[in-house]
Amino acid sequence: MVICQGEGENFMEILLAKRLKELREELKLTQKEVAQKLNLHSVTYLHYEKGQREPPLAILAEMAIFFDVSVDYLLGLKNEF
């Protein structure tokens, strides 16, 4: 079963990156501020938001809690928080 299909790129990673950026901007926070709140290096968070790295499950769960959304929403499996 295929959940999401992108053309040559991992669709879920791209959607995760997009949603992280949108949620951060809604809170009017910088990448550095979000990284600090999640106890991450700012460059590490930047890579997640640019879709250059995948966060481990534990970090993904922390992001969902911080942004008050579900992990399913972050991954693009649901369009509702």
mmJSON file of the N, C-alpha and C atoms, coordinates in Angstrom:
{"data_MODEL":{"atom_site":{
"group_PDB":["ATOM","ATOM","ATOM","ATOM","ATOM","ATOM","ATOM","ATOM","ATOM","ATOM","ATOM","ATOM","ATOM","ATOM","ATOM","ATOM","ATOM","ATOM","ATOM","ATOM","ATOM","ATOM","ATOM","ATOM","ATOM","ATOM","ATOM","ATOM","ATOM","ATOM","ATOM","ATOM","ATOM","ATOM","ATOM","ATOM","ATOM","ATOM","ATOM","ATOM","ATOM","ATOM","ATOM","ATOM","ATOM","ATOM","ATOM","ATOM","ATOM","ATOM","ATOM","ATOM","ATOM","ATOM","ATOM","ATOM","ATOM","ATOM","ATOM","ATOM","ATOM","ATOM","ATOM","ATOM","ATOM","ATOM","ATOM","ATOM","ATOM","ATOM","ATOM","ATOM","ATOM","ATOM","ATOM","ATOM","ATOM","ATOM","ATOM","ATOM","ATOM","ATOM","ATOM","ATOM","ATOM","ATOM","ATOM","ATOM","ATOM","ATOM","ATOM","ATOM","ATOM","ATOM","ATOM","ATOM","ATOM","ATOM","ATOM","ATOM","ATOM","ATOM","ATOM","ATOM","ATOM","ATOM","ATOM","ATOM","ATOM","ATOM","ATOM","ATOM","ATOM","ATOM","ATOM","ATOM","ATOM","ATOM","ATOM","ATOM","ATOM","ATOM","ATOM","ATOM","ATOM","ATOM","ATOM","ATOM","ATOM","ATOM","ATOM","ATOM","ATOM","ATOM","ATOM","ATOM","ATOM","ATOM","ATOM","ATOM","ATOM","ATOM","ATOM","ATOM","ATOM","ATOM","ATOM","ATOM","ATOM","ATOM","ATOM","ATOM","ATOM","ATOM","ATOM","ATOM","ATOM","ATOM","ATOM","ATOM","ATOM","ATOM","ATOM","ATOM","ATOM","ATOM","ATOM","ATOM","ATOM","ATOM","ATOM","ATOM","ATOM","ATOM","ATOM","ATOM","ATOM","ATOM","ATOM","ATOM","ATOM","ATOM","ATOM","ATOM","ATOM","ATOM","ATOM","ATOM","ATOM","ATOM","ATOM","ATOM","ATOM","ATOM","ATOM","ATOM","ATOM","ATOM","ATOM","ATOM","ATOM","ATOM","ATOM","ATOM","ATOM","ATOM","ATOM","ATOM","ATOM","ATOM","ATOM","ATOM","ATOM","ATOM","ATOM","ATOM","ATOM","ATOM","ATOM","ATOM","ATOM","ATOM","ATOM","ATOM","ATOM","ATOM","ATOM","ATOM","ATOM","ATOM","ATOM","ATOM","ATOM","ATOM","ATOM","ATOM","ATOM","ATOM","ATOM","ATOM","ATOM","ATOM","ATOM"],
"id":[1,2,3,4,5,6,7,8,9,10,11,12,13,14,15,16,17,18,19,20,21,22,23,24,25,26,27,28,29,30,31,32,33,34,35,36,37,38,39,40,41,42,43,44,45,46,47,48,49,50,51,52,53,54,55,56,57,58,59,60,61,62,63,64,65,66,67,68,69,70,71,72,73,74,75,76,77,78,79,80,81,82,83,84,85,86,87,88,89,90,91,92,93,94,95,96,97,98,99,100,101,102,103,104,105,106,107,108,109,110,111,112,113,114,115,116,117,118,119,120,121,122,123,124,125,126,127,128,129,130,131,132,133,134,135,136,137,138,139,140,141,142,143,144,145,146,147,148,149,150,151,152,153,154,155,156,157,158,159,160,161,162,163,164,165,166,167,168,169,170,171,172,173,174,175,176,177,178,179,180,181,182,183,184,185,186,187,188,189,190,191,192,193,194,195,196,197,198,199,200,201,202,203,204,205,206,207,208,209,210,211,212,213,214,215,216,217,218,219,220,221,222,223,224,225,226,227,228,229,230,231,232,233,234,235,236,237,238,239,240,241,242,243],
"type_symbol":["N","C","C","N","C","C","N","C","C","N","C","C","N","C","C","N","C","C","N","C","C","N","C","C","N","C","C","N","C","C","N","C","C","N","C","C","N","C","C","N","C","C","N","C","C","N","C","C","N","C","C","N","C","C","N","C","C","N","C","C","N","C","C","N","C","C","N","C","C","N","C","C","N","C","C","N","C","C","N","C","C","N","C","C","N","C","C","N","C","C","N","C","C","N","C","C","N","C","C","N","C","C","N","C","C","N","C","C","N","C","C","N","C","C","N","C","C","N","C","C","N","C","C","N","C","C","N","C","C","N","C","C","N","C","C","N","C","C","N","C","C","N","C","C","N","C","C","N","C","C","N","C","C","N","C","C","N","C","C","N","C","C","N","C","C","N","C","C","N","C","C","N","C","C","N","C","C","N","C","C","N","C","C","N","C","C","N","C","C","N","C","C","N","C","C","N","C","C","N","C","C","N","C","C","N","C","C","N","C","C","N","C","C","N","C","C","N","C","C","N","C","C","N","C","C","N","C","C","N","C","C","N","C","C","N","C","C","N","C","C","N","C","C"],
"label_atom_id":["N","CA","C","N","CA","C","N","CA","C","N","CA","C","N","CA","C","N","CA","C","N","CA","C","N","CA","C","N","CA","C","N","CA","C","N","CA","C","N","CA","C","N","CA","C","N","CA","C","N","CA","C","N","CA","C","N","CA","C","N","CA","C","N","CA","C","N","CA","C","N","CA","C","N","CA","C","N","CA","C","N","CA","C","N","CA","C","N","CA","C","N","CA","C","N","CA","C","N","CA","C","N","CA","C","N","CA","C","N","CA","C","N","CA","C","N","CA","C","N","CA","C","N","CA","C","N","CA","C","N","CA","C","N","CA","C","N","CA","C","N","CA","C","N","CA","C","N","CA","C","N","CA","C","N","CA","C","N","CA","C","N","CA","C","N","CA","C","N","CA","C","N","CA","C","N","CA","C","N","CA","C","N","CA","C","N","CA","C","N","CA","C","N","CA","C","N","CA","C","N","CA","C","N","CA","C","N","CA","C","N","CA","C","N","CA","C","N","CA","C","N","CA","C","N","CA","C","N","CA","C","N","CA","C","N","CA","C","N","CA","C","N","CA","C","N","CA","C","N","CA","C","N","CA","C","N","CA","C","N","CA","C","N","CA","C","N","CA","C","N","CA","C","N","CA","C","N","CA","C","N","CA","C"],
"label_alt_id":[null,null,null,null,null,null,null,null,null,null,null,null,null,null,null,null,null,null,null,null,null,null,null,null,null,null,null,null,null,null,null,null,null,null,null,null,null,null,null,null,null,null,null,null,null,null,null,null,null,null,null,null,null,null,null,null,null,null,null,null,null,null,null,null,null,null,null,null,null,null,null,null,null,null,null,null,null,null,null,null,null,null,null,null,null,null,null,null,null,null,null,null,null,null,null,null,null,null,null,null,null,null,null,null,null,null,null,null,null,null,null,null,null,null,null,null,null,null,null,null,null,null,null,null,null,null,null,null,null,null,null,null,null,null,null,null,null,null,null,null,null,null,null,null,null,null,null,null,null,null,null,null,null,null,null,null,null,null,null,null,null,null,null,null,null,null,null,null,null,null,null,null,null,null,null,null,null,null,null,null,null,null,null,null,null,null,null,null,null,null,null,null,null,null,null,null,null,null,null,null,null,null,null,null,null,null,null,null,null,null,null,null,null,null,null,null,null,null,null,null,null,null,null,null,null,null,null,null,null,null,null,null,null,null,null,null,null,null,null,null,null,null,null],
"label_comp_id":["MET","MET","MET","VAL","VAL","VAL","ILE","ILE","ILE","CYS","CYS","CYS","GLN","GLN","GLN","GLY","GLY","GLY","GLU","GLU","GLU","GLY","GLY","GLY","GLU","GLU","GLU","ASN","ASN","ASN","PHE","PHE","PHE","MET","MET","MET","GLU","GLU","GLU","ILE","ILE","ILE","LEU","LEU","LEU","LEU","LEU","LEU","ALA","ALA","ALA","LYS","LYS","LYS","ARG","ARG","ARG","LEU","LEU","LEU","LYS","LYS","LYS","GLU","GLU","GLU","LEU","LEU","LEU","ARG","ARG","ARG","GLU","GLU","GLU","GLU","GLU","GLU","LEU","LEU","LEU","LYS","LYS","LYS","LEU","LEU","LEU","THR","THR","THR","GLN","GLN","GLN","LYS","LYS","LYS","GLU","GLU","GLU","VAL","VAL","VAL","ALA","ALA","ALA","GLN","GLN","GLN","LYS","LYS","LYS","LEU","LEU","LEU","ASN","ASN","ASN","LEU","LEU","LEU","HIS","HIS","HIS","SER","SER","SER","VAL","VAL","VAL","THR","THR","THR","TYR","TYR","TYR","LEU","LEU","LEU","HIS","HIS","HIS","TYR","TYR","TYR","GLU","GLU","GLU","LYS","LYS","LYS","GLY","GLY","GLY","GLN","GLN","GLN","ARG","ARG","ARG","GLU","GLU","GLU","PRO","PRO","PRO","PRO","PRO","PRO","LEU","LEU","LEU","ALA","ALA","ALA","ILE","ILE","ILE","LEU","LEU","LEU","ALA","ALA","ALA","GLU","GLU","GLU","MET","MET","MET","ALA","ALA","ALA","ILE","ILE","ILE","PHE","PHE","PHE","PHE","PHE","PHE","ASP","ASP","ASP","VAL","VAL","VAL","SER","SER","SER","VAL","VAL","VAL","ASP","ASP","ASP","TYR","TYR","TYR","LEU","LEU","LEU","LEU","LEU","LEU","GLY","GLY","GLY","LEU","LEU","LEU","LYS","LYS","LYS","ASN","ASN","ASN","GLU","GLU","GLU","PHE","PHE","PHE"],
"label_asym_id":["A","A","A","A","A","A","A","A","A","A","A","A","A","A","A","A","A","A","A","A","A","A","A","A","A","A","A","A","A","A","A","A","A","A","A","A","A","A","A","A","A","A","A","A","A","A","A","A","A","A","A","A","A","A","A","A","A","A","A","A","A","A","A","A","A","A","A","A","A","A","A","A","A","A","A","A","A","A","A","A","A","A","A","A","A","A","A","A","A","A","A","A","A","A","A","A","A","A","A","A","A","A","A","A","A","A","A","A","A","A","A","A","A","A","A","A","A","A","A","A","A","A","A","A","A","A","A","A","A","A","A","A","A","A","A","A","A","A","A","A","A","A","A","A","A","A","A","A","A","A","A","A","A","A","A","A","A","A","A","A","A","A","A","A","A","A","A","A","A","A","A","A","A","A","A","A","A","A","A","A","A","A","A","A","A","A","A","A","A","A","A","A","A","A","A","A","A","A","A","A","A","A","A","A","A","A","A","A","A","A","A","A","A","A","A","A","A","A","A","A","A","A","A","A","A","A","A","A","A","A","A","A","A","A","A","A","A","A","A","A","A","A","A"],
"label_entity_id":["1","1","1","1","1","1","1","1","1","1","1","1","1","1","1","1","1","1","1","1","1","1","1","1","1","1","1","1","1","1","1","1","1","1","1","1","1","1","1","1","1","1","1","1","1","1","1","1","1","1","1","1","1","1","1","1","1","1","1","1","1","1","1","1","1","1","1","1","1","1","1","1","1","1","1","1","1","1","1","1","1","1","1","1","1","1","1","1","1","1","1","1","1","1","1","1","1","1","1","1","1","1","1","1","1","1","1","1","1","1","1","1","1","1","1","1","1","1","1","1","1","1","1","1","1","1","1","1","1","1","1","1","1","1","1","1","1","1","1","1","1","1","1","1","1","1","1","1","1","1","1","1","1","1","1","1","1","1","1","1","1","1","1","1","1","1","1","1","1","1","1","1","1","1","1","1","1","1","1","1","1","1","1","1","1","1","1","1","1","1","1","1","1","1","1","1","1","1","1","1","1","1","1","1","1","1","1","1","1","1","1","1","1","1","1","1","1","1","1","1","1","1","1","1","1","1","1","1","1","1","1","1","1","1","1","1","1","1","1","1","1","1","1"],
"label_seq_id":[1,1,1,2,2,2,3,3,3,4,4,4,5,5,5,6,6,6,7,7,7,8,8,8,9,9,9,10,10,10,11,11,11,12,12,12,13,13,13,14,14,14,15,15,15,16,16,16,17,17,17,18,18,18,19,19,19,20,20,20,21,21,21,22,22,22,23,23,23,24,24,24,25,25,25,26,26,26,27,27,27,28,28,28,29,29,29,30,30,30,31,31,31,32,32,32,33,33,33,34,34,34,35,35,35,36,36,36,37,37,37,38,38,38,39,39,39,40,40,40,41,41,41,42,42,42,43,43,43,44,44,44,45,45,45,46,46,46,47,47,47,48,48,48,49,49,49,50,50,50,51,51,51,52,52,52,53,53,53,54,54,54,55,55,55,56,56,56,57,57,57,58,58,58,59,59,59,60,60,60,61,61,61,62,62,62,63,63,63,64,64,64,65,65,65,66,66,66,67,67,67,68,68,68,69,69,69,70,70,70,71,71,71,72,72,72,73,73,73,74,74,74,75,75,75,76,76,76,77,77,77,78,78,78,79,79,79,80,80,80,81,81,81],
"pdbx_PDB_ins_code":[null,null,null,null,null,null,null,null,null,null,null,null,null,null,null,null,null,null,null,null,null,null,null,null,null,null,null,null,null,null,null,null,null,null,null,null,null,null,null,null,null,null,null,null,null,null,null,null,null,null,null,null,null,null,null,null,null,null,null,null,null,null,null,null,null,null,null,null,null,null,null,null,null,null,null,null,null,null,null,null,null,null,null,null,null,null,null,null,null,null,null,null,null,null,null,null,null,null,null,null,null,null,null,null,null,null,null,null,null,null,null,null,null,null,null,null,null,null,null,null,null,null,null,null,null,null,null,null,null,null,null,null,null,null,null,null,null,null,null,null,null,null,null,null,null,null,null,null,null,null,null,null,null,null,null,null,null,null,null,null,null,null,null,null,null,null,null,null,null,null,null,null,null,null,null,null,null,null,null,null,null,null,null,null,null,null,null,null,null,null,null,null,null,null,null,null,null,null,null,null,null,null,null,null,null,null,null,null,null,null,null,null,null,null,null,null,null,null,null,null,null,null,null,null,null,null,null,null,null,null,null,null,null,null,null,null,null,null,null,null,null,null,null],
"Cartn_x":[0.835,0.0,0.879,0.656,1.411,0.587,1.162,0.453,0.592,1.824,2.099,3.146,3.02,3.981,4.411,5.709,6.241,7.027,7.397,8.152,9.635,10.319,11.748,12.165,11.242,11.578,10.623,11.045,10.198,9.124,7.906,6.774,6.545,6.661,6.427,7.464,8.733,9.78,9.513,9.091,8.807,7.629,6.589,5.413,5.749,6.541,6.961,7.704,8.642,9.42,8.504,7.563,6.628,5.778,5.291,4.432,5.219,6.451,7.269,7.461,7.748,7.955,6.666,5.548,4.262,3.903,4.068,3.726,4.635,5.916,6.865,6.508,6.196,5.858,4.551,3.599,2.344,2.612,3.618,3.981,4.942,5.33,6.265,7.584,8.093,9.361,10.42,11.665,12.764,13.102,13.869,14.32,15.16,15.979,16.832,15.995,14.92,14.056,13.377,12.889,12.256,13.289,14.468,15.535,15.843,15.937,16.225,15.122,13.871,12.741,12.683,13.211,13.225,14.559,15.449,16.787,17.573,17.536,18.272,19.26,20.293,21.158,20.343,20.557,19.782,19.991,21.199,21.466,20.683,20.55,19.781,18.334,17.748,16.36,16.232,17.193,17.187,17.111,17.89,17.869,16.486,15.823,14.479,13.51,13.608,12.68,12.954,14.163,14.51,14.292,13.924,13.7,14.985,16.089,17.388,17.709,16.976,17.135,15.776,15.65,14.429,14.663,13.748,13.922,13.618,14.321,13.978,12.565,11.964,10.595,10.402,11.354,11.228,11.182,12.006,12.014,10.719,10.252,8.992,7.846,7.836,6.805,6.916,8.145,8.341,7.859,8.11,7.65,6.129,5.486,4.023,3.466,4.066,3.63,3.868,5.047,5.383,4.42,4.139,3.27,1.785,1.482,0.106,-0.655,0.014,-0.585,-0.263,-0.877,-0.575,0.635,1.292,2.381,1.828,0.617,-0.013,-0.133,-0.461,-0.554,0.825,1.846,3.192,3.645,3.297,3.729,2.834,1.723,0.835,-0.165,-0.323,-1.289,-2.706,-2.774,-4.054,-3.875,-4.961,-4.903,-5.441,-5.833,-6.332,-5.316,-5.238,-4.304,-4.622],
"Cartn_y":[-1.178,0.0,1.241,2.157,3.391,4.504,5.177,6.264,7.548,7.925,9.158,8.866,9.515,9.304,10.641,10.901,12.119,11.778,12.766,12.543,12.719,11.622,11.65,12.136,12.542,13.015,12.366,12.337,11.759,12.758,12.486,13.393,13.72,12.71,12.94,13.887,13.743,14.638,16.072,16.248,17.587,18.189,17.394,17.904,18.202,17.354,17.604,18.932,19.149,20.389,21.601,21.486,22.591,22.884,21.845,22.043,22.594,22.152,22.696,24.197,24.597,26.022,26.817,26.306,27.001,27.153,26.086,26.131,27.094,27.069,27.984,29.439,29.71,31.076,31.543,30.629,30.987,31.465,30.871,31.256,32.44,32.91,34.034,33.77,32.57,32.171,31.998,32.174,31.898,30.411,29.948,28.558,28.316,29.286,29.154,29.028,29.805,29.744,28.382,27.85,26.527,25.473,25.567,24.61,24.624,25.806,25.91,25.275,25.513,24.965,23.437,22.893,21.442,20.812,21.634,21.175,20.57,21.264,20.843,21.929,21.551,22.559,23.248,24.532,25.27,24.708,24.229,23.664,22.361,21.582,20.337,20.64,21.611,21.976,22.525,23.334,23.88,22.747,21.694,20.551,19.886,19.794,19.214,20.095,21.404,22.325,22.462,22.187,22.239,20.884,19.867,18.547,17.813,18.221,17.612,16.448,16.352,15.245,14.875,13.628,13.161,13.134,13.71,13.635,12.233,11.808,10.533,10.617,9.479,9.413,10.223,10.138,10.874,12.38,12.877,14.316,14.688,13.836,14.08,14.205,13.344,13.401,14.703,15.117,16.38,17.571,17.519,18.592,18.672,17.521,17.485,18.081,17.742,18.295,19.8,20.229,21.649,22.469,21.985,22.725,22.431,21.525,21.15,20.595,19.685,18.991,17.506,16.69,15.26,14.956,13.852,13.388,13.098,12.554,12.299,13.577,14.683,15.965,16.377,16.272,16.657,15.85,14.574,13.699,13.77,14.495,14.617,13.494,12.695,11.606,12.103,13.271,13.926,15.407,16.045,17.475,18.308,17.661,18.364,18.193,19.206,19.141,17.943],
"Cartn_z":[0.0,0.0,0.0,-0.919,-1.009,-0.386,0.602,1.273,0.484,0.174,-0.548,-1.605,-2.719,-3.783,-4.331,-4.362,-4.946,-6.191,-6.935,-8.156,-7.867,-7.557,-7.333,-5.943,-5.108,-3.77,-2.772,-1.531,-0.496,-0.119,-0.53,-0.336,1.135,1.999,3.427,4.016,3.613,4.114,3.685,2.449,1.929,2.683,2.901,3.608,5.067,5.702,7.077,7.142,6.253,6.236,6.062,5.15,4.891,6.13,6.758,7.932,9.117,9.292,10.372,10.195,8.969,8.691,8.919,8.419,8.581,10.058,10.819,12.242,13.002,12.667,13.324,13.012,11.747,11.357,11.992,12.173,12.848,14.277,14.912,16.28,16.311,15.117,14.995,15.726,15.536,16.138,15.059,15.441,14.524,14.602,13.642,13.676,14.928,15.28,16.458,17.731,17.835,19.017,19.145,18.024,18.05,18.431,17.843,18.154,19.653,20.238,21.668,22.501,22.125,22.881,22.776,21.661,21.461,21.877,22.453,22.858,21.702,20.555,19.363,18.977,18.243,17.63,16.54,16.353,15.355,13.952,13.642,12.315,12.12,13.179,13.098,12.772,13.485,13.192,11.775,11.355,9.996,8.97,9.18,8.256,8.215,9.363,9.387,8.605,8.823,8.178,6.677,6.256,4.83,4.145,4.933,4.362,4.024,4.641,4.363,5.296,6.402,7.349,7.905,8.322,8.983,10.478,11.253,12.71,13.218,14.272,14.906,15.488,15.731,16.224,17.509,18.431,19.689,19.453,18.541,18.223,17.515,16.618,15.911,16.911,17.914,18.953,19.748,20.072,20.79,19.953,18.66,17.762,17.762,17.689,17.686,18.977,20.087,21.374,21.407,20.998,21.013,20.156,18.934,18.018,18.256,19.192,19.532,18.326,17.626,16.481,16.618,15.791,15.82,14.932,15.225,14.369,12.972,12.905,11.603,10.785,11.445,10.739,10.218,11.065,10.636,9.421,9.399,8.309,7.075,7.19,6.039,5.91,6.964,6.912,7.215,7.871,8.154,7.864,7.453,7.171,8.313,9.4,10.577,11.696,12.568,13.687,14.53],
"occupancy":[1.0,1.0,1.0,1.0,1.0,1.0,1.0,1.0,1.0,1.0,1.0,1.0,1.0,1.0,1.0,1.0,1.0,1.0,1.0,1.0,1.0,1.0,1.0,1.0,1.0,1.0,1.0,1.0,1.0,1.0,1.0,1.0,1.0,1.0,1.0,1.0,1.0,1.0,1.0,1.0,1.0,1.0,1.0,1.0,1.0,1.0,1.0,1.0,1.0,1.0,1.0,1.0,1.0,1.0,1.0,1.0,1.0,1.0,1.0,1.0,1.0,1.0,1.0,1.0,1.0,1.0,1.0,1.0,1.0,1.0,1.0,1.0,1.0,1.0,1.0,1.0,1.0,1.0,1.0,1.0,1.0,1.0,1.0,1.0,1.0,1.0,1.0,1.0,1.0,1.0,1.0,1.0,1.0,1.0,1.0,1.0,1.0,1.0,1.0,1.0,1.0,1.0,1.0,1.0,1.0,1.0,1.0,1.0,1.0,1.0,1.0,1.0,1.0,1.0,1.0,1.0,1.0,1.0,1.0,1.0,1.0,1.0,1.0,1.0,1.0,1.0,1.0,1.0,1.0,1.0,1.0,1.0,1.0,1.0,1.0,1.0,1.0,1.0,1.0,1.0,1.0,1.0,1.0,1.0,1.0,1.0,1.0,1.0,1.0,1.0,1.0,1.0,1.0,1.0,1.0,1.0,1.0,1.0,1.0,1.0,1.0,1.0,1.0,1.0,1.0,1.0,1.0,1.0,1.0,1.0,1.0,1.0,1.0,1.0,1.0,1.0,1.0,1.0,1.0,1.0,1.0,1.0,1.0,1.0,1.0,1.0,1.0,1.0,1.0,1.0,1.0,1.0,1.0,1.0,1.0,1.0,1.0,1.0,1.0,1.0,1.0,1.0,1.0,1.0,1.0,1.0,1.0,1.0,1.0,1.0,1.0,1.0,1.0,1.0,1.0,1.0,1.0,1.0,1.0,1.0,1.0,1.0,1.0,1.0,1.0,1.0,1.0,1.0,1.0,1.0,1.0,1.0,1.0,1.0,1.0,1.0,1.0,1.0,1.0,1.0,1.0,1.0,1.0],
"B_iso_or_equiv":[0.0,0.0,0.0,0.0,0.0,0.0,0.0,0.0,0.0,0.0,0.0,0.0,0.0,0.0,0.0,0.0,0.0,0.0,0.0,0.0,0.0,0.0,0.0,0.0,0.0,0.0,0.0,0.0,0.0,0.0,0.0,0.0,0.0,0.0,0.0,0.0,0.0,0.0,0.0,0.0,0.0,0.0,0.0,0.0,0.0,0.0,0.0,0.0,0.0,0.0,0.0,0.0,0.0,0.0,0.0,0.0,0.0,0.0,0.0,0.0,0.0,0.0,0.0,0.0,0.0,0.0,0.0,0.0,0.0,0.0,0.0,0.0,0.0,0.0,0.0,0.0,0.0,0.0,0.0,0.0,0.0,0.0,0.0,0.0,0.0,0.0,0.0,0.0,0.0,0.0,0.0,0.0,0.0,0.0,0.0,0.0,0.0,0.0,0.0,0.0,0.0,0.0,0.0,0.0,0.0,0.0,0.0,0.0,0.0,0.0,0.0,0.0,0.0,0.0,0.0,0.0,0.0,0.0,0.0,0.0,0.0,0.0,0.0,0.0,0.0,0.0,0.0,0.0,0.0,0.0,0.0,0.0,0.0,0.0,0.0,0.0,0.0,0.0,0.0,0.0,0.0,0.0,0.0,0.0,0.0,0.0,0.0,0.0,0.0,0.0,0.0,0.0,0.0,0.0,0.0,0.0,0.0,0.0,0.0,0.0,0.0,0.0,0.0,0.0,0.0,0.0,0.0,0.0,0.0,0.0,0.0,0.0,0.0,0.0,0.0,0.0,0.0,0.0,0.0,0.0,0.0,0.0,0.0,0.0,0.0,0.0,0.0,0.0,0.0,0.0,0.0,0.0,0.0,0.0,0.0,0.0,0.0,0.0,0.0,0.0,0.0,0.0,0.0,0.0,0.0,0.0,0.0,0.0,0.0,0.0,0.0,0.0,0.0,0.0,0.0,0.0,0.0,0.0,0.0,0.0,0.0,0.0,0.0,0.0,0.0,0.0,0.0,0.0,0.0,0.0,0.0,0.0,0.0,0.0,0.0,0.0,0.0,0.0,0.0,0.0,0.0,0.0,0.0],
"pdbx_formal_charge":[null,null,null,null,null,null,null,null,null,null,null,null,null,null,null,null,null,null,null,null,null,null,null,null,null,null,null,null,null,null,null,null,null,null,null,null,null,null,null,null,null,null,null,null,null,null,null,null,null,null,null,null,null,null,null,null,null,null,null,null,null,null,null,null,null,null,null,null,null,null,null,null,null,null,null,null,null,null,null,null,null,null,null,null,null,null,null,null,null,null,null,null,null,null,null,null,null,null,null,null,null,null,null,null,null,null,null,null,null,null,null,null,null,null,null,null,null,null,null,null,null,null,null,null,null,null,null,null,null,null,null,null,null,null,null,null,null,null,null,null,null,null,null,null,null,null,null,null,null,null,null,null,null,null,null,null,null,null,null,null,null,null,null,null,null,null,null,null,null,null,null,null,null,null,null,null,null,null,null,null,null,null,null,null,null,null,null,null,null,null,null,null,null,null,null,null,null,null,null,null,null,null,null,null,null,null,null,null,null,null,null,null,null,null,null,null,null,null,null,null,null,null,null,null,null,null,null,null,null,null,null,null,null,null,null,null,null,null,null,null,null,null,null],
"auth_seq_id":[1,1,1,2,2,2,3,3,3,4,4,4,5,5,5,6,6,6,7,7,7,8,8,8,9,9,9,10,10,10,11,11,11,12,12,12,13,13,13,14,14,14,15,15,15,16,16,16,17,17,17,18,18,18,19,19,19,20,20,20,21,21,21,22,22,22,23,23,23,24,24,24,25,25,25,26,26,26,27,27,27,28,28,28,29,29,29,30,30,30,31,31,31,32,32,32,33,33,33,34,34,34,35,35,35,36,36,36,37,37,37,38,38,38,39,39,39,40,40,40,41,41,41,42,42,42,43,43,43,44,44,44,45,45,45,46,46,46,47,47,47,48,48,48,49,49,49,50,50,50,51,51,51,52,52,52,53,53,53,54,54,54,55,55,55,56,56,56,57,57,57,58,58,58,59,59,59,60,60,60,61,61,61,62,62,62,63,63,63,64,64,64,65,65,65,66,66,66,67,67,67,68,68,68,69,69,69,70,70,70,71,71,71,72,72,72,73,73,73,74,74,74,75,75,75,76,76,76,77,77,77,78,78,78,79,79,79,80,80,80,81,81,81],
"auth_comp_id":["MET","MET","MET","VAL","VAL","VAL","ILE","ILE","ILE","CYS","CYS","CYS","GLN","GLN","GLN","GLY","GLY","GLY","GLU","GLU","GLU","GLY","GLY","GLY","GLU","GLU","GLU","ASN","ASN","ASN","PHE","PHE","PHE","MET","MET","MET","GLU","GLU","GLU","ILE","ILE","ILE","LEU","LEU","LEU","LEU","LEU","LEU","ALA","ALA","ALA","LYS","LYS","LYS","ARG","ARG","ARG","LEU","LEU","LEU","LYS","LYS","LYS","GLU","GLU","GLU","LEU","LEU","LEU","ARG","ARG","ARG","GLU","GLU","GLU","GLU","GLU","GLU","LEU","LEU","LEU","LYS","LYS","LYS","LEU","LEU","LEU","THR","THR","THR","GLN","GLN","GLN","LYS","LYS","LYS","GLU","GLU","GLU","VAL","VAL","VAL","ALA","ALA","ALA","GLN","GLN","GLN","LYS","LYS","LYS","LEU","LEU","LEU","ASN","ASN","ASN","LEU","LEU","LEU","HIS","HIS","HIS","SER","SER","SER","VAL","VAL","VAL","THR","THR","THR","TYR","TYR","TYR","LEU","LEU","LEU","HIS","HIS","HIS","TYR","TYR","TYR","GLU","GLU","GLU","LYS","LYS","LYS","GLY","GLY","GLY","GLN","GLN","GLN","ARG","ARG","ARG","GLU","GLU","GLU","PRO","PRO","PRO","PRO","PRO","PRO","LEU","LEU","LEU","ALA","ALA","ALA","ILE","ILE","ILE","LEU","LEU","LEU","ALA","ALA","ALA","GLU","GLU","GLU","MET","MET","MET","ALA","ALA","ALA","ILE","ILE","ILE","PHE","PHE","PHE","PHE","PHE","PHE","ASP","ASP","ASP","VAL","VAL","VAL","SER","SER","SER","VAL","VAL","VAL","ASP","ASP","ASP","TYR","TYR","TYR","LEU","LEU","LEU","LEU","LEU","LEU","GLY","GLY","GLY","LEU","LEU","LEU","LYS","LYS","LYS","ASN","ASN","ASN","GLU","GLU","GLU","PHE","PHE","PHE"],
"auth_asym_id":["A","A","A","A","A","A","A","A","A","A","A","A","A","A","A","A","A","A","A","A","A","A","A","A","A","A","A","A","A","A","A","A","A","A","A","A","A","A","A","A","A","A","A","A","A","A","A","A","A","A","A","A","A","A","A","A","A","A","A","A","A","A","A","A","A","A","A","A","A","A","A","A","A","A","A","A","A","A","A","A","A","A","A","A","A","A","A","A","A","A","A","A","A","A","A","A","A","A","A","A","A","A","A","A","A","A","A","A","A","A","A","A","A","A","A","A","A","A","A","A","A","A","A","A","A","A","A","A","A","A","A","A","A","A","A","A","A","A","A","A","A","A","A","A","A","A","A","A","A","A","A","A","A","A","A","A","A","A","A","A","A","A","A","A","A","A","A","A","A","A","A","A","A","A","A","A","A","A","A","A","A","A","A","A","A","A","A","A","A","A","A","A","A","A","A","A","A","A","A","A","A","A","A","A","A","A","A","A","A","A","A","A","A","A","A","A","A","A","A","A","A","A","A","A","A","A","A","A","A","A","A","A","A","A","A","A","A","A","A","A","A","A","A"],
"auth_atom_id":["N","CA","C","N","CA","C","N","CA","C","N","CA","C","N","CA","C","N","CA","C","N","CA","C","N","CA","C","N","CA","C","N","CA","C","N","CA","C","N","CA","C","N","CA","C","N","CA","C","N","CA","C","N","CA","C","N","CA","C","N","CA","C","N","CA","C","N","CA","C","N","CA","C","N","CA","C","N","CA","C","N","CA","C","N","CA","C","N","CA","C","N","CA","C","N","CA","C","N","CA","C","N","CA","C","N","CA","C","N","CA","C","N","CA","C","N","CA","C","N","CA","C","N","CA","C","N","CA","C","N","CA","C","N","CA","C","N","CA","C","N","CA","C","N","CA","C","N","CA","C","N","CA","C","N","CA","C","N","CA","C","N","CA","C","N","CA","C","N","CA","C","N","CA","C","N","CA","C","N","CA","C","N","CA","C","N","CA","C","N","CA","C","N","CA","C","N","CA","C","N","CA","C","N","CA","C","N","CA","C","N","CA","C","N","CA","C","N","CA","C","N","CA","C","N","CA","C","N","CA","C","N","CA","C","N","CA","C","N","CA","C","N","CA","C","N","CA","C","N","CA","C","N","CA","C","N","CA","C","N","CA","C","N","CA","C","N","CA","C","N","CA","C","N","CA","C","N","CA","C","N","CA","C"],
"pdbx_PDB_model_num":[1,1,1,1,1,1,1,1,1,1,1,1,1,1,1,1,1,1,1,1,1,1,1,1,1,1,1,1,1,1,1,1,1,1,1,1,1,1,1,1,1,1,1,1,1,1,1,1,1,1,1,1,1,1,1,1,1,1,1,1,1,1,1,1,1,1,1,1,1,1,1,1,1,1,1,1,1,1,1,1,1,1,1,1,1,1,1,1,1,1,1,1,1,1,1,1,1,1,1,1,1,1,1,1,1,1,1,1,1,1,1,1,1,1,1,1,1,1,1,1,1,1,1,1,1,1,1,1,1,1,1,1,1,1,1,1,1,1,1,1,1,1,1,1,1,1,1,1,1,1,1,1,1,1,1,1,1,1,1,1,1,1,1,1,1,1,1,1,1,1,1,1,1,1,1,1,1,1,1,1,1,1,1,1,1,1,1,1,1,1,1,1,1,1,1,1,1,1,1,1,1,1,1,1,1,1,1,1,1,1,1,1,1,1,1,1,1,1,1,1,1,1,1,1,1,1,1,1,1,1,1,1,1,1,1,1,1,1,1,1,1,1,1]
}}}
